[in-house]
Amino acid sequence: MSTTTRRSRARRNASAMKMVGALLALFREAAGYTQKTLGEQFVIGEQQIASIEQGRRPLKPDLADQLDELLNTKGALSIALSKMPEVDLIPLWAEEYLDREREAIAISWYEGLVVPGLLQTEAYARAVFRSRVPVYDEDEIEQLVAARIERREILHGKVPPTTSFVVWEAALRDRLGGNTVHLEQLRHLREYADLPGLTLQVLPLGRTSHAGLDGPFILLETSEHQRLAYTETHRGSQLIADPDEVGILTQKYAMLRTQALNAEDTRDLLNRLLGEQ
């Protein structure tokens, strides 16, 4: 897809988001809710309702269903949302996640196939994006790499979030990008393993049980103490606010931490891997 086509789709999708947001505002006011009182109904807060109504954040399908029921709009929001092409929604979900990531006071992240994005070097991130099928062009890759590296700044802020990472050992042994990139990435991980407030654990190969077989996921806690989860699959990405679903993933993450090496043993493993180079 060309950059021009993608920008055109983005503009159309932005217009559609504003339309959905305007509908929500109309239905909310007709039902007698303020942005604050409506946000309280779903534990998502006034600011998120305002962002949706202004077209700055997408309305999630599950929230649209709940709003239609609460506001008695006979499915109008869900129908309007369904007219937005799925291919255009995917990056918007990711953008909403990135907004929440920047605001988070705690991040817990499990990865099985690659190093977590917040821990990637520039060269490793470039190798990840170059592995995509269908391929990105080089300009797109450089833009994505720059955005990913910029995200690392949240780990170096004045008051960084408390972060925990569990990474399957397979991701550390894979030589994505070649030997030089691999070595640089291992050194980077070993350096970050010593950052205050950051815990890195490796889930070793050869275990007889594994709580993360359904794939990677991220848990966030916002400054308002809202707990969210984020997942990505081949069909797209999803930001999850439902307490029951977030609770299940929280249990999985707790199990993964017990199955993984502790932080000290993880540092020892990284030292051994570096010594093998």
LINMO-V412896 format. One line per field, one symbol per residue. ss: DSSP state (H for helix, E for strand, L for the rest). phi: phi as a letter, one per 40 degrees, with the letter a starting at -180 (. if undefined). Layout:
ss->???
phi->???
//
This chain:
ss->LLHHHHHHHHHHHHHHHHHHHHHHHHHHHHLLLLHHHHHHHLLLLHHHHHHHHLLLLLLLHHHHHHHHHHHLLLLHHHHHHHLLLHHHHHHHHHHHHHHHHHHLLEEEEEELLLLLHHHLLHHHHHHHHHLLLLLLLHHHHHHHHHHHHHHHHHHHLLLLLEEEEEEEHHHHHLLLLLHHHHHHHHHHHHHHLLLLLEEEEEELLLLLLLLLLLLLEEEEELLLLLEEEEEEELLEEEEELLHHHHHHHHHHHHHHHHHLLLHHHHHHHHHHHHHLL
phi->.ccccccccccccccccccccccdcccccccgccdcccdccbfbgcccdcccccgcbcccdccdcccdcccfbfgcccccccccddcccdccdcccccccccccbabbbbbbbbcddcbcccccdcccccccbcccccccdccccccccccccccbccbcccbbbbbcddccccbdghccccccccccccccccccgbbbbbcccgccaacbcchcabbbbcccgcbbbbbbbcchbacbbddccccccccccccdccccccccccccccccccccc
//
